[in-house]
Amino acid sequence: MKQTIAQKIVARAAGRDSVEPGEYVDVTPDCTVCQEIAWPARKAVIDRSGATSLARPDKVVMVVDHTTSAGMGTAYYKAHREMRDFAAKHGAHFYGPGSGLRHQVLIEDGFARPGTLVFSDEPNIASIGVVGALNIPMSSEVVVTQIFETNWMMVPRSVRFTLTGRLRDGVLARDLAQTIIRDFAETDTLTQSCIEYTGDGATSLSLDERQSILACSYHAGADTALMPVDALALEYARGRANGQPFEVFESDEDAEYAFEASYDLGALSPMVTLPPELHNVVPVEDAAGVKVDQAAIGSCASGRLDDLRAAASLLRGHKIASHVTFYITPGSREIYAAAAREGLLEVFADAGATVLAPGCTTCWGYEGFLNPGEVQISTHQMNYRGRNGSRESASYLSSAYVVTASALAGRIVDPRPMLAGVAA
């Protein structure tokens, strides 16, 4: 039976030669990951089960990534402490406030490796597909695997998106992600599927760019997604594996896909998602002129070094508009440190932006809370009413280029004229 990459990864974890889409199989994932917002509910399940130990604590990763600090008047410090104590007691991996996003921790510290299967509590962790690791999102079931090591899952359907061409100046991978969301979010085409991105266009992208697309794939309807493990991805994975085994899988020739589509990267332009629906994506010129009060770069979609470099390229030597507050959140401590070494943090400070500790921060309104009537443009993942504060505020989504250019102008603008000035 011809197998796709996703099928081969699941089959390996199930101890089988092959699996079929839609089939329910028992698997042993390579690790599980959870975060502090949902931890109280996860811990309650463990307590009710009567379990007193974890089957494989070395496979359990716990990350404080949504609440980067114990804010005044919040109770999140309790979850921080309970997670830390639980991890210490059972020998699990614990990453405290400011460590960054689970997505980045899994990749940077080698938990996600080619051919590995990861059970998580969030679908956006599909970004680990940049090194050929398959994320399977679930809810409280994630603790079942922590207690018993094995669990059941449904084999996802595989769909293939072929990418061709190269991104033009002023266009980022985030623009492709929003275009795909526009095309599929209101359909069930990608339901219960794994998107397999392929083609010369995919391998032309940096690892950061690939992660941006993967992290957004869920919002188009897919359960998870994978990028090709080319020489670039393989070199990165080898450097992070810490001696742990992995296997690179490729889809068999003539493997069957439930759906196929293609995108020419060279045909893309800067896009903006209008509030309050994720599928309401338009070219930037259709949103131009909207006054903004706040701008933000961060989230699992766009908080990596490429995005920070893009922002700095426009900010260098300039000041953000006097009425705009601009927050920038690196995705991890490693990204934060790299940005510091490159002098990007100084550029941000000189321009009037505020750099926050690594984590989710502004993406879900933990910081950068919007008041009634305020407008934000950001690289965040969602823009429904109340996502970033008041239900009477408005959130527009776009790439790091558009967000930064808009912070400078004080209104939503096309970044390409500014970039042309930088190039000149």
C-alpha positions in Angstrom: 0.0 0.0 0.0 1.4 3.4 -1.0 1.9 5.6 2.0 2.2 9.4 2.6 4.6 10.9 5.1 1.9 11.3 7.7 0.9 7.6 7.3 4.4 6.4 7.6 5.0 8.4 10.8 1.8 7.1 12.4 2.6 3.5 11.2 6.0 3.7 12.9 4.5 4.9 16.1 1.9 2.1 15.9 4.5 -0.6 15.2 3.0 -1.4 11.8 4.0 -1.4 8.2 1.1 0.7 7.0 -2.0 2.5 8.1 -5.1 3.8 6.3 -6.6 7.3 6.5 -9.6 7.3 8.9 -8.4 4.2 10.7 -8.1 4.3 14.5 -4.8 2.9 15.8 -3.0 2.6 19.1 0.3 4.5 19.0 3.3 5.4 21.2 4.1 9.0 20.6 7.6 10.3 21.0 6.6 13.1 23.4 3.6 15.0 24.7 3.5 18.8 25.4 1.2 21.0 27.4 0.9 24.5 28.7 -0.1 26.3 31.8 -3.5 27.8 30.8 -5.0 24.3 30.4 -2.8 22.7 33.1 -5.4 22.9 36.0 -7.9 20.9 33.9 -5.2 18.4 32.8 -4.0 18.0 36.4 -7.6 17.4 37.6 -7.9 14.5 35.1 -4.7 13.0 36.4 -5.8 13.3 40.0 -9.2 11.7 39.3 -7.5 8.8 37.5 -5.6 8.0 40.7 -2.3 7.9 38.8 0.7 8.4 41.0 3.4 8.4 38.3 4.1 9.0 34.7 4.9 6.2 32.3 7.8 8.1 30.6 8.4 11.4 32.2 11.3 11.9 29.8 8.7 12.2 27.1 6.6 14.9 28.9 7.3 18.6 28.1 5.6 21.3 30.1 5.9 24.9 29.1 4.7 28.2 30.6 4.2 30.1 27.4 0.9 32.0 27.5 1.5 33.9 30.8 5.1 35.0 30.8 4.9 36.4 34.3 2.7 36.4 37.3 0.7 39.6 36.5 -0.7 41.6 39.3 -4.1 40.5 40.2 -4.0 37.2 38.2 -4.0 33.7 39.5 -1.7 32.3 36.8 1.2 32.1 39.3 -0.6 29.1 40.8 -0.5 27.2 37.5 3.2 28.1 37.1 4.0 26.8 40.6 1.9 23.6 40.2 3.5 22.8 36.8 7.0 23.3 38.2 6.3 21.2 41.3 4.6 18.4 39.2 7.5 18.3 36.7 10.1 18.2 39.6 8.2 15.5 41.4 7.8 13.2 38.3 11.0 14.1 36.4 9.3 15.8 33.4 10.8 18.6 31.3 9.7 22.0 32.6 10.2 25.4 30.9 9.2 28.4 33.0 7.9 31.9 32.2 9.8 33.6 29.4 11.2 30.4 27.9 9.1 31.0 24.8 6.5 29.1 22.8 6.1 25.3 23.1 6.4 25.2 19.3 9.9 26.7 19.4 11.0 24.8 22.5 10.1 21.5 20.9 12.2 22.3 17.8 15.1 24.1 19.4 15.7 21.5 22.1 15.3 18.5 19.8 12.1 17.0 21.1 10.6 17.3 17.6 12.7 15.4 15.1 12.1 14.0 11.6 9.6 11.2 11.7 8.6 11.7 15.3 5.0 11.8 16.5 4.0 14.5 19.1 0.8 14.7 21.0 0.0 18.3 22.0 -2.8 20.4 23.4 -2.9 22.8 20.4 -3.1 22.5 16.6 -0.8 25.4 15.9 2.1 23.3 17.1 2.0 21.9 13.5 4.9 24.2 13.1 7.1 21.4 14.3 6.4 19.9 10.8 9.3 22.1 9.7 11.7 19.3 10.7 9.3 16.5 9.6 7.7 15.9 13.0 3.9 15.2 13.1 1.8 17.1 15.6 -1.5 15.5 16.6 -3.7 18.0 18.6 -6.0 16.9 21.3 -7.5 18.1 24.6 -7.4 16.4 28.0 -6.6 13.1 26.3 -3.0 14.3 26.2 -2.6 13.2 29.8 -3.7 9.6 28.9 -0.4 9.3 27.0 1.5 10.7 29.9 0.1 8.1 32.3 0.1 5.1 30.0 2.6 6.1 27.3 0.3 4.8 24.5 -3.0 6.2 23.3 -5.3 5.8 20.2 -5.6 8.3 17.4 -7.3 8.5 14.0 -5.0 8.5 11.0 -5.4 11.8 9.2 -6.2 12.1 5.5 -3.3 13.6 3.5 -3.7 16.5 1.2 -0.9 18.0 -0.9 -0.2 21.7 -1.5 2.5 22.2 -4.2 4.3 25.5 -3.9 6.1 27.0 -6.9 7.9 30.3 -7.6 9.6 32.7 -5.2 8.2 35.4 -2.9 8.5 38.9 -4.2 9.9 41.9 -2.3 7.5 43.0 0.4 5.7 39.6 0.5 6.3 37.1 3.4 5.2 33.6 4.0 2.5 34.9 6.2 0.8 36.3 3.1 0.5 32.8 1.7 -0.8 31.5 5.0 -3.6 34.1 5.0 -4.4 33.4 1.4 -4.8 29.7 2.2 -7.1 30.5 5.1 -9.1 32.7 2.8 -9.5 29.9 0.3 -10.4 27.1 2.7 -11.5 28.3 6.2 -15.2 28.3 5.2 -15.1 24.8 3.7 -14.6 21.3 5.1 -12.0 20.5 2.4 -9.2 20.1 4.9 -11.1 18.6 7.8 -9.2 15.8 9.6 -6.3 16.1 7.3 -2.6 16.7 7.2 -1.4 19.2 4.6 1.8 18.0 3.0 3.6 21.1 1.5 5.9 20.3 -1.4 7.5 21.8 -4.5 10.4 24.1 -5.3 8.5 27.0 -3.7 8.5 25.2 -0.3 12.2 24.5 -0.3 12.9 28.1 -1.4 11.5 29.3 1.9 13.6 29.7 5.1 12.8 27.5 8.1 11.2 30.5 9.8 8.9 31.1 6.8 7.9 27.4 6.7 7.0 27.5 10.3 4.7 30.5 9.8 2.7 28.6 7.2 2.6 25.4 9.2 1.4 27.2 12.4 -1.5 28.8 10.5 -2.6 25.7 8.6 -5.1 24.8 11.3 -7.0 27.9 10.7 -7.6 26.8 7.1 -9.3 23.6 8.6 -6.4 21.1 8.7 -5.5 19.1 11.8 -1.8 19.3 11.2 0.8 19.9 8.4 4.3 19.0 7.2 7.1 20.6 5.2 9.7 18.7 3.2 12.8 17.7 5.1 15.4 19.0 2.7 19.1 19.6 3.3 18.4 22.8 5.2 15.9 21.2 7.6 17.9 18.1 8.0 21.1 20.0 9.0 19.0 21.9 11.6 17.4 18.8 13.0 20.8 17.0 13.3 22.2 19.9 15.2 19.4 19.7 17.7 18.8 16.0 18.1 21.2 15.6 21.0 22.0 12.1 19.9 18.4 11.0 19.8 17.3 8.8 16.9 15.1 10.0 14.0 14.0 8.9 10.6 13.3 11.0 7.5 10.2 9.8 5.6 9.1 10.7 2.1 5.8 9.9 0.5 5.7 7.0 -1.9 5.3 7.6 -5.5 1.6 7.4 -6.4 0.6 7.8 -2.8 -3.0 8.9 -2.7 -4.1 12.3 -1.5 -7.6 13.3 -0.6 -7.2 16.7 -2.2 -4.5 18.7 -4.1 -3.9 22.4 -4.7 -1.0 24.6 -5.9 0.1 28.1 -5.2 2.6 30.3 -7.1 4.5 32.3 -4.5 5.5 34.8 -7.1 1.8 35.7 -7.6 1.2 36.6 -4.0 0.9 40.2 -2.6 0.6 41.6 1.0 -2.7 40.6 2.6 -4.7 41.8 5.5 -7.3 39.9 7.5 -10.3 42.1 8.4 -12.0 41.8 11.7 -13.7 39.7 13.1 -13.4 36.7 10.8 -10.2 34.8 9.8 -11.4 34.1 6.3 -12.0 37.7 5.5 -8.7 38.3 3.8 -8.1 41.1 1.3 -5.1 42.7 -0.5 -3.6 45.4 1.7 -4.8 48.2 -0.5 -8.4 47.2 0.4 -7.7 47.9 4.1 -5.3 50.9 3.6 -6.0 54.1 5.5 -7.5 52.5 8.7 -6.0 54.3 11.7 -4.3 52.0 14.2 -3.7 52.5 17.9 -1.6 49.4 18.5 0.7 47.2 16.5 2.1 43.9 17.5 4.6 41.3 16.1 4.6 37.9 17.8 2.7 34.6 18.2 3.4 31.1 16.9 2.7 32.4 13.4 5.2 35.3 13.2 7.5 35.7 16.2 10.7 34.3 14.7 14.0 35.9 13.7 13.0 36.4 10.1 10.0 38.5 11.3 12.1 40.5 13.7 14.6 41.2 10.9 11.8 42.3 8.6 10.5 44.7 11.2 14.0 46.1 11.9 14.6 46.7 8.2 11.7 49.2 8.2 12.2 50.7 11.7 15.9 51.4 11.4 16.4 55.1 11.6 12.7 55.9 12.0 10.1 56.4 14.7 6.7 54.8 15.1 3.7 57.2 14.9 3.2 59.1 18.1 -0.3 57.7 18.8 0.8 54.0 18.2 2.0 51.5 20.8 4.1 48.8 19.2 4.8 45.5 20.9 7.4 43.0 19.6 7.5 39.5 21.2 10.3 37.0 20.3 9.1 33.4 20.1 11.8 32.0 22.4 14.8 33.0 24.5 17.0 31.7 21.7 15.3 34.1 19.2 15.5 36.9 21.8 19.3 36.4 22.2 19.9 36.1 18.5 18.0 39.4 17.9 20.1 41.0 20.6 23.4 39.8 19.0 22.2 41.3 15.7 21.4 44.6 17.2 17.7 44.3 16.5 16.6 45.1 20.0 18.4 48.4 19.9 16.7 49.2 16.6 13.3 48.5 18.2 14.0 50.6 21.2 15.3 53.5 19.2 12.1 53.4 17.1 9.9 53.5 20.2 8.8 49.9 20.2 8.5 47.7 23.3 10.1 44.3 23.4 8.3 41.8 25.6 9.5 38.5 27.2 9.2 35.5 24.9 5.8 33.8 24.8 2.3 34.3 23.6 1.8 37.7 25.3 -0.2 40.0 23.1 -1.6 37.3 20.8 -4.4 36.5 23.3 -4.5 39.8 25.1 -2.5 38.9 28.2 -0.5 42.0 27.4 -1.4 44.8 25.0 -5.0 44.7 26.1 -7.2 46.7 23.7 -9.8 49.2 25.1 -13.2 49.9 23.5 -12.8 51.6 20.1 -9.1 50.8 19.7 -7.7 49.2 16.6 -4.8 46.9 16.4 -2.9 45.4 13.5 -0.7 42.4 14.3 0.8 39.1 13.2 -1.4 37.2 15.6 -3.3 34.1 14.9 -6.9 35.2 15.6 -9.0 38.3 15.4 -12.5 37.5 16.8 -14.3 40.0 18.9 -12.7 40.2 22.3 -9.6 38.2 21.5 -7.3 41.0 22.5 -9.4 42.8 25.0 -12.7 44.7 24.6 -15.3 43.2 22.2 -15.7 46.8 21.0 -12.1 46.9 19.7 -11.0 45.7 16.2 -8.0 43.5 15.3 -6.5 43.3 11.8 -4.0 40.6 10.9 -1.1 40.8 8.5 2.6 40.1 8.0 5.5 41.7 9.9 6.1 44.1 6.9 2.6 45.4 6.9 2.4 45.6 10.7 5.6 47.6 10.9 4.9 49.9 8.1 1.5 50.6 9.6 3.1 51.3 13.0 5.3 53.9 11.3 2.5 55.5 9.3 -0.1 55.3 12.1 -2.6 53.7 9.7 -2.7 50.5 7.6 -0.4 50.9 4.6 1.3 48.9 1.9 4.9 48.3 3.0 6.4 48.1 -0.5 6.9 51.8 -1.0 8.8 52.0 2.3 10.8 48.9 1.4 11.7 50.5 -1.9 13.1 53.5 0.0 15.1 51.2 2.2 16.6 49.4 -0.8 17.4 52.7 -2.5 
